[in-house]
Amino acid sequence: MAKLQISLKARALRYLSMREHSRSELARKLARYADENDNIEEVLDFLEKAQYLSAERFSESLVHRKQARFGNQRILSELKSHGLTEDAFVHLKSGLVDSEKQRACEVLHRKFPHPPADQQERAKQTRFLLQRGFSGEAVRAAMRAERDDDLLGECDE
């Protein structure tokens, strides 16, 4: 028995039902299944017009998924790699900046519950945060914060 051929629109809706996608990401996924007479841009335009595909929702979704593990630089870089313009996520940027120090503390204290014993360990912890995309200011605040089992370090500096 032949396998049922799914239309591009149905395939796109199935992808969007699982999670939000950017326009470029969805186009790339659909391109694998497109025939010569299929117009991917037309399908994407329809989805945007029907509000199934939204750059704003995608950026909010990506920030929500990534903010517990990564810093602003990494999150913003990923948003730009999806082809989003700065105005699509400008309102999210201010929220990320406000919470970056606290998020850096939480990520550091989750990975390294005890303060560094020597300079080598301190450098390792600093590199860990920098590779996650946290700013130097957030890294310094996280490294200065107290680490205790009862208290998850406060980064208000």
DSSP file with accessible surface (Angstrom, degrees, kcal/mol):
  #  RESIDUE AA STRUCTURE BP1 BP2  ACC     N-H-->O    O-->H-N    N-H-->O    O-->H-N    TCO  KAPPA ALPHA  PHI   PSI    X-CA   Y-CA   Z-CA
    1    1 A M              0   0  238      0, 0.0     2,-0.1     0, 0.0     0, 0.0   0.000 360.0 360.0 360.0 134.6    0.0    0.0    0.0
    2    2 A A        -     0   0   92      1,-0.1     2,-0.2     3,-0.0     3,-0.0  -0.412 360.0-109.1 -73.8 145.5    1.4    3.4   -1.0
    3    3 A K        -     0   0  200     -2,-0.1     2,-0.2     1,-0.1    -1,-0.1  -0.534  38.3-105.6 -75.4 137.3    2.2    5.9    1.7
    4    4 A L        -     0   0  152     -2,-0.2     2,-0.5     1,-0.1    -1,-0.1  -0.420  30.6-129.8 -66.4 129.6   -0.2    8.9    1.9
    5    5 A Q        -     0   0  132     -2,-0.2     2,-0.4    -3,-0.0    -1,-0.1  -0.719  20.1-148.6 -84.1 123.1    1.3   12.1    0.5
    6    6 A I        -     0   0   54     -2,-0.5    -1,-0.0     1,-0.1     0, 0.0  -0.756  16.6-119.5 -94.6 136.6    0.9   15.0    2.9
    7    7 A S     >  -     0   0   71     -2,-0.4     4,-2.4     1,-0.1     5,-0.2  -0.269  22.6-113.9 -69.8 160.6    0.5   18.5    1.5
    8    8 A L  H  > S+     0   0   13      1,-0.2     4,-2.8     2,-0.2     5,-0.2   0.885 117.1  53.4 -62.0 -39.3    3.1   21.1    2.4
    9    9 A K  H  > S+     0   0   88      2,-0.2     4,-2.5     1,-0.2    -1,-0.2   0.932 110.6  46.1 -63.4 -44.0    0.4   23.1    4.3
   10   10 A A  H  > S+     0   0   42      2,-0.2     4,-2.1     1,-0.2    -2,-0.2   0.904 113.1  50.0 -65.5 -39.6   -0.5   20.1    6.4
   11   11 A R  H  X S+     0   0   25     -4,-2.4     4,-2.3     2,-0.2    -2,-0.2   0.917 110.7  49.7 -65.2 -41.6    3.1   19.3    7.1
   12   12 A A  H  X S+     0   0    0     -4,-2.8     4,-2.6     1,-0.2    -2,-0.2   0.920 110.1  50.3 -63.4 -42.9    3.8   22.9    8.1
   13   13 A L  H  X S+     0   0   64     -4,-2.5     4,-1.6     1,-0.2    -1,-0.2   0.877 108.7  52.7 -64.0 -35.0    0.8   22.9   10.5
   14   14 A R  H  X S+     0   0  112     -4,-2.1     4,-0.9     2,-0.2    -2,-0.2   0.930 110.4  47.3 -66.2 -43.1    2.1   19.6   12.0
   15   15 A Y  H >X S+     0   0   28     -4,-2.3     4,-1.5     1,-0.2     3,-0.8   0.931 113.0  49.1 -60.8 -44.5    5.5   21.2   12.6
   16   16 A L  H 3< S+     0   0   20     -4,-2.6    -1,-0.2     1,-0.2    -2,-0.2   0.760 103.6  60.2 -70.0 -24.3    3.9   24.3   14.1
   17   17 A S  H 3< S+     0   0   92     -4,-1.6    -1,-0.2    -5,-0.2    -2,-0.2   0.763 105.3  49.6 -73.1 -23.3    1.7   22.2   16.4
   18   18 A M  H << S-     0   0  129     -4,-0.9     2,-0.3    -3,-0.8    -2,-0.2   0.882 131.4 -33.4 -80.5 -42.8    4.8   20.8   18.0
   19   19 A R  S  < S-     0   0   85     -4,-1.5    -1,-0.3     0, 0.0     2,-0.1  -0.964  74.0 -75.7-166.9 166.8    6.6   24.1   18.6
   20   20 A E        -     0   0   41     -2,-0.3     2,-0.3    37,-0.1    33,-0.1  -0.458  46.9-166.5 -71.4 144.4    7.0   27.6   17.2
   21   21 A H        -     0   0    3     -2,-0.1    33,-0.3    33,-0.1    37,-0.2  -0.946  19.7-118.2-128.2 152.9    9.3   27.9   14.2
   22   22 A S     >  -     0   0    1     -2,-0.3     4,-2.5    36,-0.1     5,-0.2  -0.461  33.4-110.0 -81.3 163.4   10.8   30.8   12.4
   23   23 A R  H  > S+     0   0   63      1,-0.2     4,-2.4     2,-0.2     5,-0.2   0.929 118.7  46.5 -60.3 -45.2   10.0   31.4    8.8
   24   24 A S  H  > S+     0   0   51     58,-0.6     4,-2.2     2,-0.2    -1,-0.2   0.889 112.3  50.3 -67.6 -37.7   13.4   30.4    7.6
   25   25 A E  H  > S+     0   0   12     57,-0.3     4,-2.1     2,-0.2    -1,-0.2   0.931 112.6  46.1 -65.6 -43.8   13.5   27.3    9.7
   26   26 A L  H  X S+     0   0    0     -4,-2.5     4,-2.6     1,-0.2     5,-0.2   0.902 111.2  52.7 -67.1 -38.8   10.1   26.2    8.5
   27   27 A A  H  X S+     0   0   18     -4,-2.4     4,-1.9    -5,-0.2    -1,-0.2   0.911 108.9  50.2 -62.1 -41.9   11.0   26.9    4.9
   28   28 A R  H  X S+     0   0  151     -4,-2.2     4,-0.7     1,-0.2    -1,-0.2   0.912 112.3  46.8 -63.8 -41.0   14.1   24.8    5.2
   29   29 A K  H >< S+     0   0   42     -4,-2.1     3,-0.5     1,-0.2     4,-0.3   0.896 114.3  46.7 -68.2 -39.7   12.1   21.9    6.7
   30   30 A L  H >X S+     0   0    0     -4,-2.6     3,-1.5     1,-0.2     4,-0.7   0.784  97.0  72.7 -73.0 -27.8    9.5   22.1    4.0
   31   31 A A  H >< S+     0   0   56     -4,-1.9     3,-0.6     1,-0.3    -1,-0.2   0.815  88.9  62.0 -58.8 -30.1   12.0   22.3    1.1
   32   32 A R  T << S+     0   0  165     -4,-0.7    -1,-0.3    -3,-0.5    -2,-0.2   0.789 112.1  36.5 -64.9 -27.0   12.8   18.7    1.6
   33   33 A Y  T <4 S+     0   0   88     -3,-1.5    -1,-0.2    -4,-0.3     2,-0.2   0.410  90.8 114.5-107.3  -0.1    9.3   17.7    0.7
   34   34 A A    <<  -     0   0   32     -4,-0.7     2,-0.1    -3,-0.6   -27,-0.0  -0.507  52.4-147.5 -79.0 139.2    8.4   20.3   -1.9
   35   35 A D    >   -     0   0   94     -2,-0.2     3,-1.0     1,-0.1    -1,-0.1  -0.394  36.3 -94.1 -89.1 178.0    7.8   19.2   -5.5
   36   36 A E  T 3  S+     0   0  206      1,-0.2    -1,-0.1    -2,-0.1    -2,-0.0   0.853 126.0  46.4 -63.7 -34.2    8.7   21.3   -8.5
   37   37 A N  T 3  S+     0   0  138      2,-0.1     2,-0.3     0, 0.0    -1,-0.2   0.460  90.6 103.1 -91.8   0.4    5.2   22.8   -8.7
   38   38 A D    <   -     0   0   64     -3,-1.0     2,-0.7     1,-0.0    -4,-0.0  -0.638  59.0-151.7 -83.3 139.9    5.0   23.6   -4.9
   39   39 A N     >  -     0   0   82     -2,-0.3     4,-1.5     1,-0.2     5,-0.1  -0.904  11.0-175.2-114.1 103.7    5.5   27.2   -3.8
   40   40 A I  H  > S+     0   0   30     -2,-0.7     4,-2.7     1,-0.2     5,-0.2   0.895  83.7  56.2 -66.1 -40.6    6.9   27.2   -0.3
   41   41 A E  H  > S+     0   0   97      1,-0.2     4,-2.6     2,-0.2    -1,-0.2   0.880 105.0  53.0 -61.9 -35.9    6.7   31.0    0.0
   42   42 A E  H  > S+     0   0  128      2,-0.2     4,-2.2     1,-0.2    -1,-0.2   0.913 109.8  47.8 -65.1 -41.9    3.0   31.0   -0.8
   43   43 A V  H  X S+     0   0   19     -4,-1.5     4,-2.4     2,-0.2    -2,-0.2   0.925 112.8  48.5 -63.8 -44.1    2.4   28.4    2.0
   44   44 A L  H  X S+     0   0    0     -4,-2.7     4,-2.3     1,-0.2    -2,-0.2   0.892 109.8  51.9 -65.4 -38.7    4.4   30.5    4.5
   45   45 A D  H  X S+     0   0   84     -4,-2.6     4,-2.6    -5,-0.2    -1,-0.2   0.911 109.9  49.6 -62.8 -42.5    2.6   33.7    3.5
   46   46 A F  H  X S+     0   0   86     -4,-2.2     4,-2.5     1,-0.2    -2,-0.2   0.926 110.5  50.1 -60.5 -44.4   -0.8   31.9    4.1
   47   47 A L  H  <>S+     0   0    0     -4,-2.4     5,-2.8     1,-0.2     6,-1.5   0.884 112.5  46.8 -64.5 -38.3    0.4   30.7    7.5
   48   48 A E  H ><5S+     0   0   75     -4,-2.3     3,-1.2     3,-0.2    -1,-0.2   0.910 111.8  50.5 -68.1 -41.9    1.5   34.2    8.5
   49   49 A K  H 3<5S+     0   0  184     -4,-2.6    -2,-0.2     1,-0.3    -1,-0.2   0.892 112.3  46.6 -63.7 -38.1   -1.7   35.7    7.3
   50   50 A A  T 3<5S-     0   0   42     -4,-2.5    -1,-0.3    -5,-0.2    -2,-0.2   0.418 115.5-120.4 -82.6   1.5   -3.7   33.1    9.3
   51   51 A Q  T < 5S+     0   0  148     -3,-1.2    -3,-0.2     2,-0.2    -2,-0.1   0.750  81.8 119.6  62.7  29.3   -1.4   33.9   12.3
   52   52 A Y  S   <S+     0   0  118     -5,-2.8     2,-0.5     1,-0.2    -4,-0.2   0.740  74.9  48.4 -83.7 -28.3   -0.2   30.3   12.5
   53   53 A L  S    S+     0   0    6     -6,-1.5     2,-0.4    -9,-0.1    -2,-0.2  -0.969  72.1 168.0-116.6 121.6    3.4   31.5   11.9
   54   54 A S     >  -     0   0   31     -2,-0.5     4,-2.2   -33,-0.3     5,-0.1  -0.984  32.2-156.0-140.8 126.5    4.6   34.5   14.0
   55   55 A A  H  > S+     0   0   39     -2,-0.4     4,-2.6     2,-0.2     5,-0.2   0.872 100.1  53.0 -65.8 -36.7    8.1   35.9   14.4
   56   56 A E  H  > S+     0   0  109      2,-0.2     4,-2.3     1,-0.2     5,-0.2   0.937 110.7  44.8 -66.3 -46.3    7.1   37.4   17.7
   57   57 A R  H  > S+     0   0   84      1,-0.2     4,-2.5     2,-0.2    -1,-0.2   0.900 113.1  52.3 -64.1 -39.3    5.7   34.2   19.1
   58   58 A F  H  X S+     0   0    0     -4,-2.2     4,-2.8     2,-0.2     5,-0.2   0.938 109.8  47.8 -62.0 -46.0    8.8   32.3   17.9
   59   59 A S  H  X S+     0   0    0     -4,-2.6     4,-2.4     1,-0.2     5,-0.2   0.916 112.9  48.6 -64.2 -40.6   11.2   34.8   19.5
   60   60 A E  H  X S+     0   0   80     -4,-2.3     4,-2.4     2,-0.2    -1,-0.2   0.919 112.7  49.1 -63.1 -40.7    9.3   34.6   22.8
   61   61 A S  H  X S+     0   0   31     -4,-2.5     4,-2.3     2,-0.2    -2,-0.2   0.928 111.9  47.3 -65.1 -45.2    9.3   30.8   22.6
   62   62 A L  H  X S+     0   0    0     -4,-2.8     4,-2.2     2,-0.2     5,-0.2   0.928 113.0  48.8 -64.3 -43.8   13.0   30.6   21.9
   63   63 A V  H  X S+     0   0    8     -4,-2.4     4,-2.5     1,-0.2    -1,-0.2   0.931 111.0  50.8 -61.7 -43.7   13.9   33.0   24.7
   64   64 A H  H  < S+     0   0  141     -4,-2.4     4,-0.4    -5,-0.2    -1,-0.2   0.900 113.4  45.3 -61.7 -41.0   11.7   31.1   27.1
   65   65 A R  H  < S+     0   0   91     -4,-2.3    -1,-0.2    -5,-0.2    -2,-0.2   0.853 122.7  34.6 -69.5 -35.8   13.4   27.8   26.2
   66   66 A K  H >X S+     0   0   39     -4,-2.2     4,-2.2    -5,-0.2     3,-1.7   0.688  93.7  82.0 -97.1 -20.5   16.9   29.1   26.3
   67   67 A Q  T 3< S+     0   0   63     -4,-2.5    -1,-0.2     1,-0.3    -3,-0.1   0.768  85.8  60.0 -67.2 -22.4   17.0   31.7   29.1
   68   68 A A  T 34 S+     0   0   52     -4,-0.4    -1,-0.3    -5,-0.2    -2,-0.1   0.688 121.1  24.4 -75.8 -14.3   17.4   29.2   31.9
   69   69 A R  T <4 S+     0   0  115     -3,-1.7     2,-0.3     1,-0.1    -2,-0.2   0.617 116.7  52.4-122.5 -19.9   20.7   27.9   30.4
   70   70 A F     <  -     0   0   14     -4,-2.2    63,-0.2    63,-0.1    -1,-0.1  -0.860  68.3-119.3-128.6 160.0   22.2   30.7   28.3
   71   71 A G     >  -     0   0    0     61,-3.0     4,-2.1    -2,-0.3    63,-0.3  -0.281  40.1 -94.6 -88.4 175.2   23.2   34.3   28.4
   72   72 A N  H  > S+     0   0   12      1,-0.2     4,-3.0     2,-0.2     5,-0.3   0.870 119.3  55.6 -58.9 -44.2   22.0   37.2   26.3
   73   73 A Q  H  > S+     0   0  116     60,-1.7     4,-2.0     1,-0.2    -1,-0.2   0.922 111.0  44.2 -59.6 -43.3   24.7   37.1   23.7
   74   74 A R  H  > S+     0   0  104     59,-0.4     4,-2.0    58,-0.2    -1,-0.2   0.914 115.5  47.3 -69.1 -41.7   24.0   33.5   22.9
   75   75 A I  H  X S+     0   0    1     -4,-2.1     4,-2.3     2,-0.2    -2,-0.2   0.943 114.2  46.1 -66.3 -46.7   20.2   33.9   22.8
   76   76 A L  H  X S+     0   0   22     -4,-3.0     4,-2.3     1,-0.2    -1,-0.2   0.884 111.0  53.5 -65.4 -36.6   20.3   37.0   20.7
   77   77 A S  H  X S+     0   0   77     -4,-2.0     4,-2.0    -5,-0.3    -1,-0.2   0.911 109.1  48.8 -63.2 -41.1   22.8   35.4   18.3
   78   78 A E  H  X S+     0   0   47     -4,-2.0     4,-0.9     2,-0.2    -2,-0.2   0.897 109.2  52.5 -67.0 -38.9   20.5   32.4   17.8
   79   79 A L  H ><>S+     0   0    0     -4,-2.3     5,-1.4     1,-0.2     3,-0.7   0.926 110.9  47.5 -61.2 -42.5   17.5   34.7   17.2
   80   80 A K  H ><5S+     0   0  113     -4,-2.3     3,-1.9     1,-0.2    -1,-0.2   0.853 104.4  60.6 -67.4 -33.6   19.5   36.5   14.5
   81   81 A S  H 3<5S+     0   0   91     -4,-2.0    -1,-0.2     1,-0.3    -2,-0.2   0.730  97.4  60.5 -67.4 -19.3   20.6   33.2   12.9
   82   82 A H  T <<5S-     0   0   25     -4,-0.9   -58,-0.6    -3,-0.7    -1,-0.3   0.334 122.4-106.8 -87.0   5.5   16.9   32.5   12.3
   83   83 A G  T < 5 +     0   0   61     -3,-1.9     2,-0.3     1,-0.3    -3,-0.2   0.674  68.6 149.6  82.4  17.5   16.7   35.5   10.1
   84   84 A L      < -     0   0   22     -5,-1.4    -1,-0.3     1,-0.1     2,-0.1  -0.632  42.4-128.7 -85.8 142.4   14.7   37.7   12.6
   85   85 A T    >>  -     0   0   85     -2,-0.3     3,-1.4     1,-0.1     4,-0.5  -0.471  26.7-106.9 -83.6 162.2   15.2   41.4   12.6
   86   86 A E  H >> S+     0   0   72      1,-0.3     3,-1.2     2,-0.2     4,-0.5   0.831 116.6  61.7 -60.1 -33.7   15.9   43.3   15.7
   87   87 A D  H 34 S+     0   0  128      1,-0.2     4,-0.3     2,-0.2     3,-0.3   0.755  93.2  65.9 -69.0 -19.2   12.4   44.8   15.9
   88   88 A A  H <4 S+     0   0   19     -3,-1.4    -1,-0.2     1,-0.2    -2,-0.2   0.773 119.5  19.8 -71.5 -24.3   10.9   41.3   16.2
   89   89 A F  H <X S+     0   0    0     -3,-1.2     4,-1.5    -4,-0.5     3,-0.4   0.170  86.4 113.4-132.4  22.7   12.6   40.8   19.6
   90   90 A V  H  X S+     0   0   84     -4,-0.5     4,-1.0    -3,-0.3    -3,-0.1   0.886  80.7  51.7 -64.7 -36.7   13.4   44.3   20.9
   91   91 A H  H  > S+     0   0   86     -4,-0.3     4,-0.8     1,-0.2    -1,-0.2   0.813 109.0  51.3 -71.0 -26.5   10.9   44.0   23.7
   92   92 A L  H  > S+     0   0   30     -3,-0.4     4,-2.0     1,-0.2    -1,-0.2   0.809  98.7  67.0 -76.0 -29.4   12.4   40.7   24.8
   93   93 A K  H  X S+     0   0   68     -4,-1.5     4,-2.3     1,-0.2     5,-0.2   0.892  97.5  51.2 -60.9 -41.5   15.9   42.2   24.9
   94   94 A S  H  X S+     0   0   69     -4,-1.0     4,-2.1     1,-0.2    -1,-0.2   0.900 109.6  50.4 -66.1 -38.5   15.2   44.5   27.8
   95   95 A G  H  X S+     0   0   37     -4,-0.8     4,-1.4     1,-0.2    -1,-0.2   0.884 110.4  50.3 -65.6 -36.6   13.8   41.6   29.9
   96   96 A L  H  X S+     0   0    2     -4,-2.0     4,-0.9     2,-0.2    -2,-0.2   0.913 109.5  50.3 -66.8 -43.1   16.9   39.6   29.2
   97   97 A V  H >< S+     0   0   86     -4,-2.3     3,-0.7     1,-0.2     4,-0.4   0.919 109.3  51.9 -62.3 -41.9   19.2   42.4   30.2
   98   98 A D  H 3< S+     0   0  135     -4,-2.1     4,-0.2     1,-0.2    -1,-0.2   0.838 117.9  36.3 -64.3 -33.4   17.4   42.9   33.5
   99   99 A S  H 3X S+     0   0   38     -4,-1.4     4,-2.4    -5,-0.1    -1,-0.2   0.428  87.1  99.2-102.5   3.0   17.6   39.2   34.4
  100  100 A E  H <X S+     0   0   17     -4,-0.9     4,-2.6    -3,-0.7     5,-0.2   0.894  81.9  49.6 -63.4 -42.5   21.0   38.3   33.1
  101  101 A K  H  > S+     0   0   55     -4,-0.4     4,-2.1     2,-0.2    -1,-0.2   0.935 113.4  46.4 -62.8 -44.0   22.9   38.5   36.4
  102  102 A Q  H  > S+     0   0   64     -4,-0.2     4,-2.3     1,-0.2    -1,-0.2   0.914 112.9  49.7 -65.2 -41.0   20.4   36.4   38.3
  103  103 A R  H  X S+     0   0   12     -4,-2.4     4,-2.6     1,-0.2     5,-0.2   0.902 108.6  53.0 -65.2 -38.4   20.3   33.8   35.5
  104  104 A A  H  X S+     0   0    0     -4,-2.6     4,-2.6    -5,-0.2     5,-0.2   0.915 109.3  49.8 -62.5 -41.8   24.1   33.7   35.5
  105  105 A a  H  X S+     0   0    0     -4,-2.1     4,-2.9    -5,-0.2     5,-0.3   0.937 111.8  47.6 -60.3 -47.3   24.1   33.0   39.2
  106  106 A E  H  X S+     0   0   65     -4,-2.3     4,-1.8     2,-0.2    -2,-0.2   0.921 113.5  46.8 -63.8 -42.7   21.6   30.2   38.9
  107  107 A V  H  X S+     0   0    4     -4,-2.6     4,-2.0     2,-0.2     5,-0.2   0.939 115.7  45.7 -65.4 -44.5   23.4   28.5   36.0
  108  108 A L  H  X S+     0   0    0     -4,-2.6     4,-3.4    -5,-0.2    -2,-0.2   0.930 114.1  47.4 -65.2 -44.4   26.8   28.7   37.8
  109  109 A H  H  < S+     0   0   14     -4,-2.9    -1,-0.2    -5,-0.2    -2,-0.2   0.789 110.4  52.7 -72.8 -25.4   25.4   27.5   41.1
  110  110 A R  H  < S+     0   0  150     -4,-1.8    -1,-0.2    -5,-0.3    -2,-0.2   0.908 118.9  35.0 -71.7 -41.3   23.6   24.7   39.5
  111  111 A K  H  < S+     0   0  124     -4,-2.0    -2,-0.2     1,-0.3    -3,-0.2   0.884 133.1  26.5 -79.9 -41.7   26.7   23.5   37.7
  112  112 A F     <  +     0   0   24     -4,-3.4    -1,-0.3    -5,-0.2    -2,-0.1  -0.822  64.9 177.7-125.1  90.2   29.3   24.4   40.5
  113  113 A P        +     0   0   63      0, 0.0    -1,-0.1     0, 0.0    -4,-0.1   0.717  66.7  60.1 -69.4 -18.2   27.6   24.4   43.9
  114  114 A H  S    S-     0   0  125      1,-0.1     3,-0.1    34,-0.0    34,-0.1  -0.849  92.3-104.4-112.3 148.6   30.8   25.2   45.7
  115  115 A P        -     0   0   82      0, 0.0    -1,-0.1     0, 0.0     2,-0.1  -0.216  53.0 -82.8 -62.9 157.2   33.1   28.2   45.3
  116  116 A P        -     0   0   30      0, 0.0     3,-0.1     0, 0.0    -4,-0.0  -0.367  31.6-153.3 -65.2 138.4   36.3   27.8   43.4
  117  117 A A  S    S+     0   0  101     -3,-0.1     2,-0.3    -2,-0.1     3,-0.0   0.802  73.4   3.2 -81.8 -31.6   39.1   26.4   45.5
  118  118 A D  S  > S-     0   0   86      1,-0.0     4,-2.0     0, 0.0     5,-0.1  -0.841  85.5 -87.3-144.9-178.5   41.9   27.9   43.5
  119  119 A Q  H  > S+     0   0  143     -2,-0.3     4,-2.4     1,-0.2     5,-0.2   0.849 122.0  55.9 -65.5 -34.8   42.6   30.2   40.5
  120  120 A Q  H  > S+     0   0  153      2,-0.2     4,-2.0     1,-0.2    -1,-0.2   0.922 109.4  45.7 -65.5 -43.0   42.4   27.3   38.0
  121  121 A E  H  > S+     0   0   57      2,-0.2     4,-2.3     1,-0.2    -2,-0.2   0.886 111.1  53.8 -67.1 -36.9   38.9   26.4   39.2
  122  122 A R  H  X S+     0   0   92     -4,-2.0     4,-2.4     1,-0.2    -2,-0.2   0.922 108.8  48.7 -63.2 -42.4   37.9   30.0   39.1
  123  123 A A  H  X S+     0   0   36     -4,-2.4     4,-2.7     2,-0.2    -1,-0.2   0.894 109.6  53.1 -64.7 -38.4   39.0   30.3   35.5
  124  124 A K  H  X S+     0   0  104     -4,-2.0     4,-2.1     2,-0.2    -2,-0.2   0.929 111.1  45.4 -63.1 -44.3   37.1   27.1   34.6
  125  125 A Q  H  X S+     0   0    1     -4,-2.3     4,-1.8     2,-0.2    -2,-0.2   0.892 112.7  50.8 -68.1 -38.1   33.9   28.5   36.1
  126  126 A T  H  X S+     0   0   39     -4,-2.4     4,-2.4     2,-0.2    -2,-0.2   0.934 110.5  48.9 -64.5 -45.5   34.4   31.8   34.4
  127  127 A R  H  X S+     0   0  131     -4,-2.7     4,-2.7     1,-0.2     5,-0.2   0.895 106.4  58.3 -60.2 -39.3   35.0   30.2   31.0
  128  128 A F  H  X S+     0   0   26     -4,-2.1     4,-1.0     1,-0.2    -1,-0.2   0.937 110.4  41.5 -56.8 -48.0   31.9   28.1   31.6
  129  129 A L  H  <>S+     0   0    0     -4,-1.8     5,-1.9     1,-0.2     3,-0.3   0.896 113.6  52.2 -69.0 -40.1   29.7   31.2   31.9
  130  130 A L  H ><5S+     0   0   84     -4,-2.4     3,-1.5     1,-0.2    -1,-0.2   0.900 107.7  52.1 -64.4 -38.1   31.4   33.0   29.1
  131  131 A Q  H 3<5S+     0   0  139     -4,-2.7    -1,-0.2     1,-0.3    -2,-0.2   0.773 103.1  59.6 -68.6 -23.7   30.9   30.1   26.7
  132  132 A R  T 3<5S-     0   0   68     -4,-1.0   -61,-3.0    -3,-0.3    -1,-0.3   0.468 123.8-105.2 -81.1  -4.9   27.2   30.1   27.7
  133  133 A G  T < 5 +     0   0    6     -3,-1.5   -60,-1.7     1,-0.3   -59,-0.4   0.650  67.7 148.8  94.2  16.4   27.0   33.7   26.3
  134  134 A F      < -     0   0    0     -5,-1.9    -1,-0.3   -63,-0.3   -63,-0.1  -0.567  48.8-110.7 -82.8 148.6   26.8   35.7   29.6
  135  135 A S     >  -     0   0   27     -2,-0.2     4,-2.4     1,-0.1     5,-0.2  -0.288  26.2-110.0 -72.8 161.2   28.3   39.2   29.7
  136  136 A G  H  > S+     0   0   31      1,-0.2     4,-2.6     2,-0.2     5,-0.2   0.883 119.2  53.9 -59.1 -38.6   31.5   39.9   31.6
  137  137 A E  H  > S+     0   0  109      1,-0.2     4,-2.2     2,-0.2    -1,-0.2   0.920 109.6  46.6 -64.3 -42.6   29.5   41.9   34.1
  138  138 A A  H  > S+     0   0    1      2,-0.2     4,-2.4     1,-0.2    -2,-0.2   0.890 111.8  51.9 -67.1 -37.3   27.0   39.1   34.8
  139  139 A V  H  X S+     0   0    6     -4,-2.4     4,-2.5     2,-0.2    -2,-0.2   0.935 109.9  48.5 -65.0 -45.5   30.0   36.6   35.1
  140  140 A R  H  X S+     0   0  141     -4,-2.6     4,-1.8     1,-0.2    -2,-0.2   0.924 112.2  49.2 -61.4 -41.9   31.7   38.9   37.7
  141  141 A A  H  X S+     0   0    1     -4,-2.2     4,-1.2     1,-0.2    -1,-0.2   0.911 112.2  48.1 -64.3 -40.7   28.5   39.2   39.7
  142  142 A A  H  < S+     0   0    0     -4,-2.4    -2,-0.2     1,-0.2    -1,-0.2   0.891 110.4  51.1 -67.8 -37.7   27.9   35.5   39.6
  143  143 A M  H  < S+     0   0   14     -4,-2.5    -1,-0.2     1,-0.2    -2,-0.2   0.831 111.9  47.8 -69.9 -30.0   31.4   34.7   40.7
  144  144 A R  H  < S+     0   0  124     -4,-1.8    -1,-0.2    -5,-0.2    -2,-0.2   0.713  90.9 103.3 -81.0 -21.5   31.1   37.2   43.7
  145  145 A A  S  < S-     0   0    9     -4,-1.2     2,-0.1    -3,-0.2    10,-0.1  -0.277  79.7-106.9 -66.4 148.1   27.7   35.8   44.8
  146  146 A E        -     0   0  144      8,-0.3     2,-0.5   -31,-0.0     7,-0.3  -0.461  26.2-147.5 -73.1 145.2   27.6   33.6   47.8
  147  147 A R        +     0   0   29     -2,-0.1     2,-0.3     5,-0.1     5,-0.1  -0.966  31.2 150.9-118.4 122.5   27.0   29.9   47.3
  148  148 A D        -     0   0   88      3,-1.3     5,-0.2    -2,-0.5   -34,-0.0  -0.989  50.7-124.4-147.1 151.1   25.2   28.1   50.0
  149  149 A D  S    S+     0   0  135     -2,-0.3    -1,-0.1     1,-0.2     3,-0.1   0.875 114.0  39.6 -66.5 -36.0   22.9   25.0   50.0
  150  150 A D  S    S+     0   0  156      1,-0.2     2,-0.5    -3,-0.1    -1,-0.2   0.794 118.9  47.7 -81.9 -30.2   20.1   27.0   51.7
  151  151 A L  S    S-     0   0   75      3,-0.0     2,-1.7     1,-0.0    -3,-1.3  -0.953  71.5-145.7-119.8 125.1   20.5   30.2   49.7
  152  152 A L        -     0   0   91     -2,-0.5    -5,-0.1    -5,-0.1    -3,-0.1  -0.492  54.7 -92.9 -88.1  69.9   20.9   30.2   45.9
  153  153 A G        -     0   0    1     -2,-1.7     2,-0.5    -7,-0.3    -1,-0.1   0.719  36.1-122.7  26.5 129.8   23.3   33.2   45.8
  154  154 A E        -     0   0  111     -3,-0.1     2,-0.6   -49,-0.1    -8,-0.3  -0.863  19.2-167.8-100.1 130.0   22.0   36.6   45.4
  155  155 A a        +     0   0    7     -2,-0.5   -53,-0.1     1,-0.2   -13,-0.1  -0.606  40.1 130.3-112.2  65.3   23.3   38.6   42.5
  156  156 A D              0   0  126     -2,-0.6    -1,-0.2   -15,-0.1   -54,-0.0   0.367 360.0 360.0-100.2   5.9   22.0   42.1   43.2
  157  157 A E              0   0  114     -3,-0.2   -16,-0.1   -16,-0.1   -12,-0.0  -0.438 360.0 360.0 -79.0 360.0   25.4   43.8   42.6
